[in-house]
Structure formats: C-alpha cells, structure tokens
C-alpha cells in the first residue's frame, strides 16, 4: 500500500490519518465541511476534531469524492454508521474495482439490520466484491490513537488475505493489530457495546454505584454474545478485543461519547437536548433502535437493550427501567 483515502475527517478518521501518515503512506482525507478541508490544508490542523493534534503536511484534505479517491489503493470509511450507505453510493462511481475497502464505522443499519461491512457489500456490488471488504474495530478512542498512546485493535475481513493486508497496513509500535476471521462477531461486538455504554453512563449519572455497573457490563456481554451467536458468530470473539475489550473502554472512559450521553440522561437531561449540543455522533443512540427492533422481530431476550430503548425513546424514567431489570425473574447466569 502506498496511497490511502480516508472518507470522513471526524475524530477517528483524523486519528487514523495521523498514524498512517507517520508510517509513510500518502493520505487523502475527505471532509464534508469545506472549512475543515481548508484548515487541514492551510494550517495542518482539524479545527473541529482533535484540535490539539498537529497533522503531517503530507495529509491532503478535499470535499470532492473524485479527488479523495484518485490513485487510492485502500479506502477507509470513517463516517457515522447511519451515513455509510449514502457515502458508499457516492464513492461507487469513482472506484476502479481494485481498491480494498475498510470500514471503521460501528453500528447496525436501521430497517435492514445489516452490519457496516454488509452495507458495503450490498451497495458496492458490481464494482467491489465481498473479498475486497474488511473492518478495523476494537477499543480505540481517537483521542488516544492520535496521541500515539498504546492501542490494540482487530482486523477482520471476508478474505484472510485482505485481513492480513489491513493488519500490515495499520500496524505500528503503538497501534497493534490482531487478526480475527469472525467478521460478524467483530461487528456485532463493536456495535452493541455502544448500547451498553449508554446504560453504563446512566448508572454513573444516577450514582447507582460500582456494583451495578459491574453487573451491567457483565450482563451486557451476554446480550452481545446472544445476538452474535444467533447470527453465526463465534462465542470466543466476545471474550476478545471487540467484545469485552470494547465494553470495558466504552463503558468506563471519559472519552466515550455514548457513556457521556448516558451520564447526562442519568443526571436528568433529555436526549434531544444532549444530542443537539454534541459535535460528535453517539452511535449507540441509533444502534439501540436497530438492535431493539431486531430483538423484537426475532424473539431474542435483550433486557438491557430494551431498558435503554425505553429510557431513550419511550420517556421511561431511568430508575423505573432499572427497577424492571432488577425485578426480572431469576435466571441461570451462564444461559445464552
């Protein structure tokens, strides 16, 4: 790989541009906002995301898809998950059929219940085949990636060869990349954990204690595992970086946008007001809708997801939702 395009100049897209440029790749960023592109090109700084990070002069930013994709060998999709279908359709006419497509967007599409790699396979059919598509997921807050703090993630793809190329491309001394061939498990874990982070934030905001939070993270892992295994994932994946690893960081970190949303809800604020004041997207809000509907359609018991859905979209008080969780019928702990 010599030339890489990153579609999305948000916090994670910018962080990946930083580490890839340091590894010597030619990086072209695509930004939706003209002012972001101009600032990156003129001042080598993103004025909206990771403002404190000095970008390499070799990073070029554009608002035009054709320019962003010119001569690219790998295209990294780093936009919010609800825009991936739209973005994929817009880049499709500019692809040459030889690119590898990697998504770092996390979520389950509403209506179709597709993961992000499945959305790409669907939209790019006829130009890009399934074996050219992969994902890069794991516990990796952009603030720490961009500051070169030790981070470990997972590369997964429909083809082992492509997964290895992703691994080799992103691997640095401070950004370690493991391989995992269970792409559905990797994507389910990396998406559902955002729902659990909102729940963890509510626990913190409402000052319900560490015992409650530990239980929530542990039982959240079971929900994640239950959904993934019904979709053909490997149980072992959820003990790894995109299962337990992602859960730990997103449920506890000050950098977690989803935990932040939950925390403010736990303090009594309304979802609309919180979202309106945020510069970045909390993927767990939309993922809650998708996963809740999927669980309803398939008769799958996901009580924490159901509780978060009630709090976010049904105006249920967080303490009432917690009471429902705590007064459920007794269960076997390890039942899937």
FENCOR-V466098 format. One record per backbone hydrogen bond with DSSP energy under -0.5 kcal/mol. NH is the residue of the N-H (numbers start at 1). CO is the residue of the C=O. E is the energy in kcal/mol with one decimal. If there is no record, write none. Layout:
# FENCOR-V466098
nh & co & e
NH & CO & E
NH & CO & E
This chain:
# FENCOR-V466098
nh & co & e
4 & 26 & -3.0
5 & 74 & -2.8
6 & 28 & -2.7
7 & 5 & -0.6
7 & 76 & -3.3
8 & 6 & -1.0
8 & 30 & -1.9
14 & 10 & -2.2
15 & 11 & -2.1
16 & 12 & -2.6
17 & 13 & -1.8
18 & 14 & -1.9
19 & 15 & -1.9
20 & 16 & -2.5
21 & 17 & -2.3
22 & 18 & -1.7
23 & 19 & -1.0
24 & 21 & -1.5
25 & 20 & -2.0
26 & 2 & -3.2
27 & 25 & -0.7
28 & 4 & -2.1
29 & 60 & -3.4
30 & 6 & -2.7
31 & 62 & -2.3
37 & 33 & -1.7
38 & 34 & -2.5
39 & 35 & -2.1
40 & 36 & -2.4
41 & 37 & -2.2
42 & 38 & -2.3
43 & 39 & -3.1
44 & 39 & -0.7
44 & 40 & -1.0
45 & 39 & -0.9
47 & 45 & -0.7
53 & 50 & -2.0
55 & 44 & -3.0
55 & 53 & -0.6
59 & 56 & -1.6
60 & 27 & -2.2
60 & 58 & -0.6
62 & 29 & -2.4
65 & 63 & -0.5
68 & 64 & -2.2
69 & 65 & -2.0
70 & 66 & -0.7
70 & 67 & -0.6
72 & 69 & -1.9
73 & 3 & -2.6
74 & 3 & -1.1
75 & 100 & -3.0
76 & 5 & -3.3
76 & 74 & -0.5
77 & 75 & -0.6
77 & 102 & -3.2
78 & 7 & -2.9
78 & 76 & -0.7
83 & 80 & -2.0
84 & 81 & -1.3
87 & 83 & -2.8
88 & 84 & -2.8
89 & 85 & -2.0
90 & 86 & -1.6
91 & 87 & -2.0
92 & 88 & -1.6
93 & 89 & -0.5
94 & 91 & -1.8
95 & 92 & -1.4
100 & 73 & -2.0
101 & 132 & -2.8
102 & 75 & -3.1
102 & 100 & -0.5
103 & 134 & -2.2
104 & 77 & -2.6
105 & 77 & -0.7
109 & 114 & -3.0
112 & 110 & -1.2
113 & 109 & -2.1
116 & 107 & -0.5
119 & 115 & -2.0
120 & 116 & -2.0
121 & 117 & -2.4
122 & 118 & -2.2
123 & 119 & -2.7
124 & 120 & -2.6
125 & 122 & -0.6
127 & 124 & -2.2
128 & 124 & -2.6
132 & 129 & -2.2
133 & 130 & -2.0
134 & 101 & -2.5
135 & 156 & -3.4
136 & 103 & -1.7
137 & 154 & -2.2
140 & 138 & -1.2
144 & 141 & -1.1
145 & 141 & -2.2
146 & 142 & -3.0
148 & 145 & -1.7
149 & 144 & -2.8
151 & 174 & -2.0
152 & 139 & -0.5
153 & 176 & -2.7
154 & 137 & -3.5
155 & 178 & -3.2
156 & 135 & -2.2
158 & 133 & -1.5
163 & 159 & -2.2
164 & 160 & -2.2
165 & 161 & -1.9
166 & 162 & -2.5
167 & 163 & -2.4
168 & 164 & -2.8
169 & 165 & -2.3
170 & 166 & -2.2
171 & 167 & -1.6
172 & 175 & -1.9
175 & 172 & -0.8
176 & 151 & -2.6
178 & 153 & -2.7
180 & 155 & -1.9
183 & 181 & -1.7
186 & 182 & -2.5
187 & 183 & -2.2
188 & 184 & -2.5
189 & 185 & -2.5
190 & 186 & -2.2
191 & 187 & -1.1
191 & 188 & -0.5
192 & 188 & -3.0
193 & 189 & -1.6
194 & 191 & -1.3
195 & 192 & -1.2
196 & 192 & -1.4
197 & 193 & -1.8
198 & 194 & -1.5
199 & 195 & -1.9
200 & 196 & -2.6
201 & 197 & -2.3
202 & 198 & -2.1
203 & 199 & -2.1
204 & 200 & -2.2
205 & 201 & -3.2
206 & 202 & -2.5
207 & 204 & -1.2
208 & 203 & -2.6
213 & 209 & -1.5
214 & 210 & -2.7
215 & 211 & -2.1
216 & 212 & -2.4
217 & 213 & -2.5
218 & 214 & -2.1
219 & 215 & -3.0
220 & 216 & -2.5
221 & 217 & -1.6
222 & 218 & -1.1
223 & 219 & -1.8
224 & 220 & -2.3
225 & 221 & -2.5
226 & 222 & -2.8
227 & 223 & -2.3
228 & 224 & -2.4
229 & 225 & -2.8
230 & 226 & -1.5
231 & 227 & -1.0
231 & 228 & -0.6
232 & 229 & -1.2
233 & 228 & -2.8
237 & 234 & -0.9
238 & 234 & -0.5
238 & 235 & -1.1
239 & 236 & -1.7
240 & 237 & -1.6
243 & 240 & -1.2
244 & 238 & -1.0
245 & 240 & -2.4
246 & 241 & -1.2
247 & 243 & -2.2
248 & 244 & -2.6
249 & 245 & -1.9
250 & 246 & -2.4
251 & 247 & -1.9
252 & 248 & -1.0
253 & 249 & -2.1
256 & 253 & -1.0
260 & 256 & -1.8
261 & 257 & -2.1
262 & 258 & -2.2
263 & 259 & -2.9
264 & 260 & -2.1
265 & 261 & -1.9
266 & 262 & -2.7
267 & 263 & -1.1
268 & 265 & -1.8
269 & 264 & -2.5
274 & 270 & -1.9
275 & 271 & -2.7
276 & 272 & -2.1
277 & 273 & -1.2
278 & 275 & -1.4
283 & 281 & -0.9
285 & 282 & -1.7
286 & 282 & -0.5
287 & 283 & -2.2
288 & 284 & -2.1
289 & 285 & -1.1
290 & 286 & -2.0
291 & 287 & -3.0
292 & 288 & -2.3
293 & 289 & -2.1
294 & 290 & -2.4
295 & 291 & -2.8
296 & 292 & -2.3
297 & 293 & -2.6
298 & 294 & -1.9
299 & 295 & -0.8
299 & 296 & -0.6
300 & 295 & -2.2
302 & 300 & -0.8
306 & 302 & -2.4
307 & 303 & -2.3
308 & 304 & -2.7
309 & 305 & -2.4
310 & 306 & -2.1
311 & 307 & -2.0
312 & 308 & -2.8
313 & 309 & -2.9
314 & 309 & -0.6
314 & 310 & -1.4
316 & 310 & -2.0
320 & 317 & -0.8
321 & 317 & -2.1
322 & 318 & -2.3
323 & 319 & -2.1
324 & 320 & -2.1
325 & 321 & -1.9
326 & 322 & -2.6
327 & 323 & -1.4
328 & 325 & -1.1
335 & 332 & -0.5
